[in-house]
Amino acid sequence: MNSLPANLFEWENHLSALREMLRGATQGRGRLALVSGAVASGKTTLLNTFAEQAIENGTLLLEATGSRAEKDLPFGIVRKIFDNGAMPADVRSEVIALLDGNALESTAAGRMRVMSQISSALLRMVDDRTLVVLVDDVHSGDDQSLQFLLHLARRVRQAKVLIVLTESPRLRQEQFTFHAELLRQPKCVRMRLHMLTESGVAEALSGSLSATVAARLAPECHRISGGNPLLLRALLEDWRTVGEHGEAQQRPTPGEAFAHAVLGCLHRGEPEVLQIARGVAVLGDARSPRLLGQLLDLSVTTVQQGVQDLHQCAILEHNGFRDDVARTAVLDATPTADRAALHARAARLLHTDGASVLDVARQLVAVRQDAERWTVPVLREAAEFALVEEEPEFALHCLEHAHHACAPGPERTALKARLVSIAWRIGPAAAESHLPELTEAAEQGRLAPRDVAPITSYLAWSGRLDAAADAVAALARSAAPGDDPAMTAAIAASAQWLTMLSPPLRDRLPTVGIGSPTATGAPRDLAGLAHAHAAATMSAALTEGQADRAVIEAERVLQRYHLSDSTLQPLVVALLALVLAGRLDLALSWCERLLGECSSRRVPTWQALLSAVRAEIALRQGDLQVAAHQARTAMSQISVQGWGVGIGLLLPTLIQAETGMGHYDEAIALLEQPLPDELFQTLPGLFYLRARGRCHLATGRYHAALGDFTAAGELMEGWRMDMPLLSPWRLDAADAWLALGDPGRARALAEAQLRRGAEDPRLRGALLVVLARTDELKRRVPRLKEAVEILEGGDDRIQLVIALGELGRAYRSLGDFNRGRVFVRKAWHVAKTCGADPLCRELMPRHTESGEFAVAAAQQQGQGAEPQRDVEALTEAEVRIAVLAAHGNTNREIASKLFVTVSTVEQHLTRIYRKLNVKRRRDLPAKLSDSSLTGTM
């Protein structure tokens, strides 16, 4: 598709009309055609096609093209007409001599005399041949040439001459007379070319594509190009560059060729059209000619004409660019200094005109130069509106520009603090570069009270624990007692928060207290109050005997504070307090509610932290697959570097979930993730040590596991907060000693923990299992039954599986195979629902119920292990039928009990006899007891 005319049916009609006019001219009836159309509408294509046909007919063809660059050159087009290889040499010499000698004739009569002589020389050539004069873009011609063409048009009525001119729909003021005089000529025919319709686009595309593909692409191509042939051709070129299979798979998408075509259209139009296009690209639309004129220093009339031209050539639609690629191309092609000046001027004009702060801010952000002081409040307000519109990146740009324009002082520091909170919403790593400035501001006492707690929490999250503690201490030193109660309360809240997160900082932080979160001295700002309240809630959750109070306070936090940049971490801590207090049901309900609030918003950090909590809840419920999925989701929201010490809230959960599912390679790979050194000065560091230890324990690295568990214990003892809710290190170490074959040490650790207190049912049940494993056989069952009873009332299904499995094995060791089988089978099913494949394999190595059943039957009959292999071949359904048949049930009775047909029972019995190598019902194992039957049912 080398060229595309305008509306093809219209174009063919015009071409046919020109051929008919040529036949009339050949017969001595001179003709004049005036073809008008917008830029790139196909005028030149029409002219070139007709020129080729005219040459084939043996005419004398003279061509010229108007140029804006030569419009001040007298007789410029006339010179081009006669400077033609087809022109006889003597005529060309005569005309050139006339032009050189008289072109600068000052009087109208003199110029008319010269034009008469030139036209006479031209008409002398039409005695033997028909003369065709083609002038493209005549509207860009010089005045003298236009006068000559008009003079010639008046003299060709009875001559073998055809004149074809093309022009723009919009003429300059001085061209109106020329245009009107042309149309007054009796043989003048006016033609108009329009842009392609959708059907025209389809027809144009079908010239180089299959009809099916052309029909499929036509609507979108027409929407993007507006039927502009130049743009359509470029769009097709971009589409083809997508790949060899683009015709079948890709939608047309504007690219580099389309952008160049847009610029080509603009440069071919009037000079002010390009200028107006740049103004529209800056403002975003052309709805206000007055504003656009002020921006470009053009009259409203000129702007309206230019906008009309842009609509006619399909660059604009409904006062805006049809596609962002076109707008971007115009902006990118604008010189940098001019573009910056346009944006700056647009911002001031919009601000004066009462435009929205977002519209003004978009102009200011686009300016790559220093902003003025008046822009600061505009940018600050626009940032908040941008957050409402879910444009956090733009909000960040607004605050960056505002911060740059603001003079040093409290306002500038407040802008930086807000900037950090928005950056943290996008991703903690995005806030890293801004934290040093705020640390310095805090140490110099320049932070506002409302910013102290959030900035402290951001510093701690990034691992800057020492910097956070130093900043709080510096603020405490600089704040005079009683001068600023709000600052005093904010400092106390931050100290509480840091102490909660990192107990080793306790001795470095000010001891000023605020008492209850609702006390008179509590922080007056919402952020400080939320941090203080959440820290107090976590302290209650970690205090023995305070679980109920912790639950009440956690719910108060979750009900009182709305999810925001400054309250996210306090809300997460409140959720974790519910988890540690054993109220997984409440934690799950609140977590799902908060995640729902985030679902339609662009808040990756919020979603990541809440997903991490959701993963921990699922892990403690024994839902390993959900835990792993939620943890992976959280990890995808924030880069590993961005997690800071918060990685201790996520990675331990994922490691334990992967370990519990038997994905040991994945768990070990997670252990290779680099960690901040400061992690092990925080509570999340304890979670990580436990997770790493459990992974080592599951993969046979018992001494490494024991090292992690005892390290957690040493940390907590050093922090004077030996709390099993944080890390039940004695329980974990006892498991490690059991794996190492030292039940004595395991028992000592379990008993020590029981003496210190084990109010949490989950912990007490697990400790009873450890003690049972170290007891003699006859004392093992009572402990395990108690453990099962405790754990069945809780949420931890994994620990319940372990207790059930141990109880089943204990019964089997005592010879009660049927009861043992019931508990092992139940444990297997619970483990299967949890996704705990290693536990499933441990409970039933062959993953069959029939194998367990056959062992018991064989041992009771003294048959050894041989029958087991036969029974293992049975399916679960066949085992059930075999048991019922062995107990004397008829086929009809079996069918009634199992809700199947008699025929199904008969078919199953036939397969059972063959697999067990028996010939009749009474040969089935006779020892299939009722308890075994119950177990299989």
Secondary structure by P-SEA (a helix, b strand, c coil): ccccccaaaaaaaaaaaaaaaaaaaaacccbbbbbbbcccccaaaaaaaaaaaaaaaccbbbbbbbbcccccccaaaaaaaaccccccaaaaaaaaaaaacccccccaaaaaaaaaaaaaaaacccccbbbbbbbcccccccaaaaaaaaaaaaccccccbbbbbbbcccccccaaaaaaaaaacccbbbbbbbcccaaaaaaaaaccccaaaaaaaaaaaaaaacccaaaaaaaaaaaaaccccccccccccccaaaaaaaaaaaaaccaaaaaaaaaaaaacccccaaaaaaaacccaaaaaaaaaaaaaaccccccccccaaaaaaaaaaccaaaaaaaaaaaaaaaaaacccaaaaaaaaaaccccccccaaaaaaaaaaaaaaaccaaaaaaaaaaaaaaccccaaaaaaaaaaaaaaaaacccccccaaaaaaaaaaaccccccaaaaaaaaaaaacaaaaaaaaaaaaaaaccccccaaaaaaaaaaaaaaaaaccccccccccccccccccccccccaaaaaaaaaaaaaaaaacccaaaaaaaaaaaaaaccccccccaaaaaaaaaaaaaacaaaaaaaaaaaaaaaacccccaaaaaaaaaaaaaaaaaacaaaaaaaaaaaaaaacccccccccccccaaaaaaaaaaacaaaaaaaaaaccccccccccaaaaaaaaaaaaaaaaacaaaaaaaaaaaaaaaaaaaccccccccaaaaaaaaaaaaaccaaaaaaaaaaaaaaccccaaaaaaaaaaaaaaccccaaaaaaaaaaaaaaacccaaaaaaaaaaaaaaaaaacaaaaaaaaaaaaaaaaaaacaaaaaaaacccccaaaaaaaaaaaaacccccaaaaaaaccaaaaaaaaaaaacccaaaaaaaacccaaaaaaaaaaaaaaacccccccccccccaaaaaaac
